[in-house]
């Protein structure tokens, strides 16, 4: 079973028109975008967080 899925980036999906530059590994709970360098992860509550660079401030991507 493949744990990786590809699809539009959760940070800029409107701008890309359905590009599949984003890859998420459901077993590890992490993902990344090849287009914008976004790194993502799930917290212990299942919310998706991201940041553009290693030193930048993380921000919540799941907006309910």
PyMOL commands that set and color helices and strands:
alter all, ss='L'
color gray80, all
select helices_A, chain A and resi 13-16
alter helices_A, ss='H'
color red, helices_A
select strands_A, chain A and resi 4-7+22-25+30-33+39-42+48-51+59-60
alter strands_A, ss='S'
color yellow, strands_A
deselect
rebuild
show_as cartoon
